[in-house]
Amino acid sequence: MRLTNVSFRYRRRDPSVIRQIDAALVPGDVVELAGANGAGKSTLLRLLADLLRPTGGAITGRPAAVGLAPDRFPTEQPFTVSGYLDHMRRVCGAGRWEPWAERLNLSPLLGVRLRELSKGSAHKVGLVQALMAEPGLLLLDEPFAGLDPGTRAELPPVVAELSARGAVVVVADHQGELRGLPSLRRWVLTDGRLSETAPPVTGEGVTVEVTVPADALGAFLERMRGEGYPARPVSLEESR
């Protein structure tokens, strides 16, 4: 799969959200997509999924089966969980969702109406929907947000198994939950431009104290978190 000089803007006179991206993905790739809020991560995932078309450049070689789990699953639909998944199976001609529902701890909620789900439970429905098609390209937007510990622990092995089968997996994730996977690639979006960096080393961390102007603190913390570092402000008492 190839991205060639890909750019995107939502309206003709708007600034580009994605700017001249060149990148290649091969079967088995797992990519952690990082970047601050507003950097263009969700837009890039939608471009990869073919839900948006580039306003410049091209994306070629996309696998036939694509699964996308958005960061917010739309719950305002007149279905129970099982009714919705059955409906999507009929509409998309996808495979069985039941094994994925069991694996991601969704089975106890199958009779619950979508609008009654918590954010984390609704997110599981989106994950199951994305996985049920046995995708050759799986795109996950902040998939760990709101998940219970058991499901959080199960998701990295799922990604590893899909990769071993030759699927490409791209995950927008600022929490670094996939960094235990071997050969993980890391893409960083900064103002719509893409760079590739080595994932931060996992294991015991080192705390670094940095002083920044008060009016720049928010932007600094957002940038560090976008890069995958658990940054937080400290009080004067803590720093002594």
C-alpha positions in Angstrom: 0.0 0.0 0.0 1.5 3.3 -1.0 0.7 7.0 -0.2 2.2 9.3 -2.8 2.3 13.0 -2.2 -1.1 12.8 -0.3 -2.7 16.0 0.8 -6.2 16.8 2.0 -8.3 19.9 2.9 -11.9 19.8 3.8 -12.9 22.9 1.8 -11.3 24.5 -1.2 -10.0 27.6 0.6 -9.2 25.8 3.9 -5.6 25.1 4.9 -4.4 21.5 4.2 -5.0 19.1 7.1 -2.7 16.5 5.6 0.3 17.8 3.7 2.3 15.9 1.0 2.7 12.6 2.7 4.8 9.9 1.1 4.8 6.5 2.8 4.6 2.8 2.2 3.0 0.0 4.1 3.7 -3.7 3.6 1.8 -6.8 4.8 2.3 -7.4 8.5 3.2 -3.7 9.3 1.9 -2.4 12.7 2.1 1.4 12.9 1.6 3.6 16.0 0.3 6.9 14.7 1.1 9.7 17.2 0.6 13.5 17.2 -1.0 16.3 19.2 -4.7 17.0 19.1 -5.6 18.5 15.7 -2.5 17.2 14.0 -4.6 15.2 11.5 -4.5 11.6 12.9 -8.2 10.9 12.5 -8.3 12.5 9.0 -5.3 10.3 7.9 -7.1 7.2 9.1 -10.2 8.1 7.2 -8.1 8.7 4.1 -6.5 5.3 4.5 -9.9 3.7 4.9 -11.1 5.4 1.6 -13.8 7.3 3.5 -12.2 10.6 2.4 -10.4 11.1 -1.0 -7.1 13.0 -1.2 -7.3 16.5 -2.6 -3.8 15.9 -3.8 -1.7 12.8 -4.5 -3.0 9.2 -4.4 -3.3 6.1 -2.2 -2.8 2.8 -4.0 -2.7 -0.8 -3.2 -5.3 -0.7 -0.5 -6.4 -4.2 0.7 -10.0 -5.2 -0.3 -11.2 -5.7 3.3 -10.8 -2.7 5.5 -11.9 -2.3 9.1 -12.1 1.0 10.9 -12.9 1.6 14.6 -13.5 5.4 15.1 -12.6 7.1 18.3 -16.3 7.7 19.0 -18.8 5.0 18.1 -22.2 6.5 17.0 -24.7 5.1 19.5 -27.8 7.0 18.4 -29.1 4.0 16.4 -32.3 1.9 17.1 -30.5 -1.4 17.8 -29.3 -3.6 20.5 -25.7 -4.6 20.3 -26.4 -7.9 18.8 -29.0 -6.4 16.5 -26.6 -3.8 15.2 -23.8 -6.4 14.6 -26.3 -8.7 12.7 -27.4 -5.7 10.7 -23.9 -4.8 9.7 -23.1 -8.4 8.8 -26.0 -8.4 6.4 -25.2 -5.0 5.0 -21.5 -5.6 4.5 -21.5 -9.3 3.9 -18.9 -9.6 6.8 -18.0 -12.7 8.7 -19.0 -13.9 12.2 -18.9 -11.3 14.9 -19.6 -13.7 17.8 -16.0 -14.9 18.4 -14.8 -11.3 18.5 -17.5 -10.2 20.9 -16.5 -13.0 23.3 -12.9 -12.3 23.0 -13.3 -8.5 23.7 -15.7 -9.1 26.6 -18.7 -7.8 24.8 -21.0 -10.9 25.2 -22.7 -9.7 28.4 -23.9 -6.6 26.7 -25.4 -8.1 23.5 -29.0 -7.4 24.6 -28.3 -3.8 25.7 -29.5 -1.0 23.4 -26.6 1.0 21.8 -27.8 4.3 23.4 -27.5 2.8 26.9 -23.8 1.8 26.5 -20.9 3.6 28.2 -18.3 5.1 26.0 -15.9 2.2 26.6 -18.6 -0.4 25.9 -19.6 1.4 22.7 -16.0 1.5 21.7 -16.0 -2.3 21.9 -18.9 -2.5 19.5 -16.8 -0.5 17.0 -13.8 -2.8 17.5 -15.9 -5.9 16.9 -17.4 -4.4 13.8 -13.9 -3.5 12.5 -12.6 -7.0 13.2 -15.5 -9.1 11.9 -14.6 -8.5 8.3 -11.2 -10.2 8.8 -9.6 -7.0 7.4 -6.4 -6.8 5.4 -6.2 -3.2 6.7 -7.2 -2.5 10.2 -7.4 1.2 11.4 -8.0 2.0 15.0 -8.5 5.5 16.4 -7.6 5.6 20.1 -8.8 2.0 20.6 -7.7 1.8 24.3 -9.7 4.8 25.5 -12.3 3.7 28.1 -11.7 0.0 27.8 -11.8 -2.2 30.9 -8.4 -3.8 31.9 -9.2 -7.2 30.5 -10.0 -5.9 27.1 -7.0 -3.5 27.1 -4.8 -6.5 27.7 -6.4 -8.6 25.0 -6.1 -6.0 22.2 -2.3 -6.1 21.6 -2.4 -9.9 21.0 -5.3 -9.4 18.6 -3.2 -6.8 16.6 -0.1 -9.2 16.7 -2.2 -12.1 15.3 -3.6 -10.0 12.5 -0.1 -8.8 11.7 1.2 -12.4 11.6 -1.5 -13.2 9.0 -0.3 -10.4 6.8 -2.7 -7.6 7.7 -1.6 -4.0 8.0 -2.6 -2.3 11.2 -2.5 1.4 11.9 -3.4 2.6 15.4 -3.7 6.2 16.5 -2.6 5.8 20.1 -1.0 8.3 22.5 -0.8 5.8 25.3 1.9 3.5 23.8 -0.1 0.3 24.4 1.4 -1.5 21.5 5.1 -0.9 22.2 5.7 -4.4 23.4 5.1 -5.7 19.8 8.3 -6.4 17.8 9.1 -4.3 14.8 6.5 -1.7 15.7 6.7 1.4 13.4 5.9 4.8 14.6 4.5 7.6 12.5 4.3 11.1 14.0 2.0 13.8 12.5 2.9 17.4 13.1 0.7 20.0 11.5 -0.3 17.5 8.9 3.2 16.4 7.9 4.4 12.9 8.5 7.7 11.7 9.9 8.8 8.2 11.1 10.7 7.8 14.3 11.7 4.9 16.5 9.2 4.1 19.2 10.3 5.1 22.7 12.1 2.4 24.6 9.8 0.5 26.9 10.8 -0.4 30.4 11.7 1.7 33.4 11.3 5.4 32.6 13.5 8.4 33.6 11.9 11.5 35.0 13.1 14.8 33.5 12.2 18.2 34.9 11.7 20.9 32.3 10.8 24.5 33.0 8.6 26.3 30.5 6.8 29.6 30.5 3.4 29.4 32.1 1.6 30.6 29.0 3.3 27.8 26.9 2.6 25.0 29.4 -0.6 23.7 27.7 1.0 23.5 24.3 4.1 21.9 25.7 2.2 19.2 27.5 0.0 18.5 24.5 3.1 18.1 22.3 4.8 15.7 24.7 1.6 13.6 25.2 1.2 13.5 21.4 4.8 12.1 21.2 3.8 9.4 23.6 5.3 10.7 26.9 3.2 10.8 30.1 3.9 14.5 30.8 2.2 16.4 33.6 2.8 19.7 35.5 4.2 19.6 39.0 3.8 22.0 41.9 6.7 23.9 43.4 6.5 21.7 46.4 6.9 18.5 44.3 9.9 20.0 42.4 11.9 20.7 45.6 
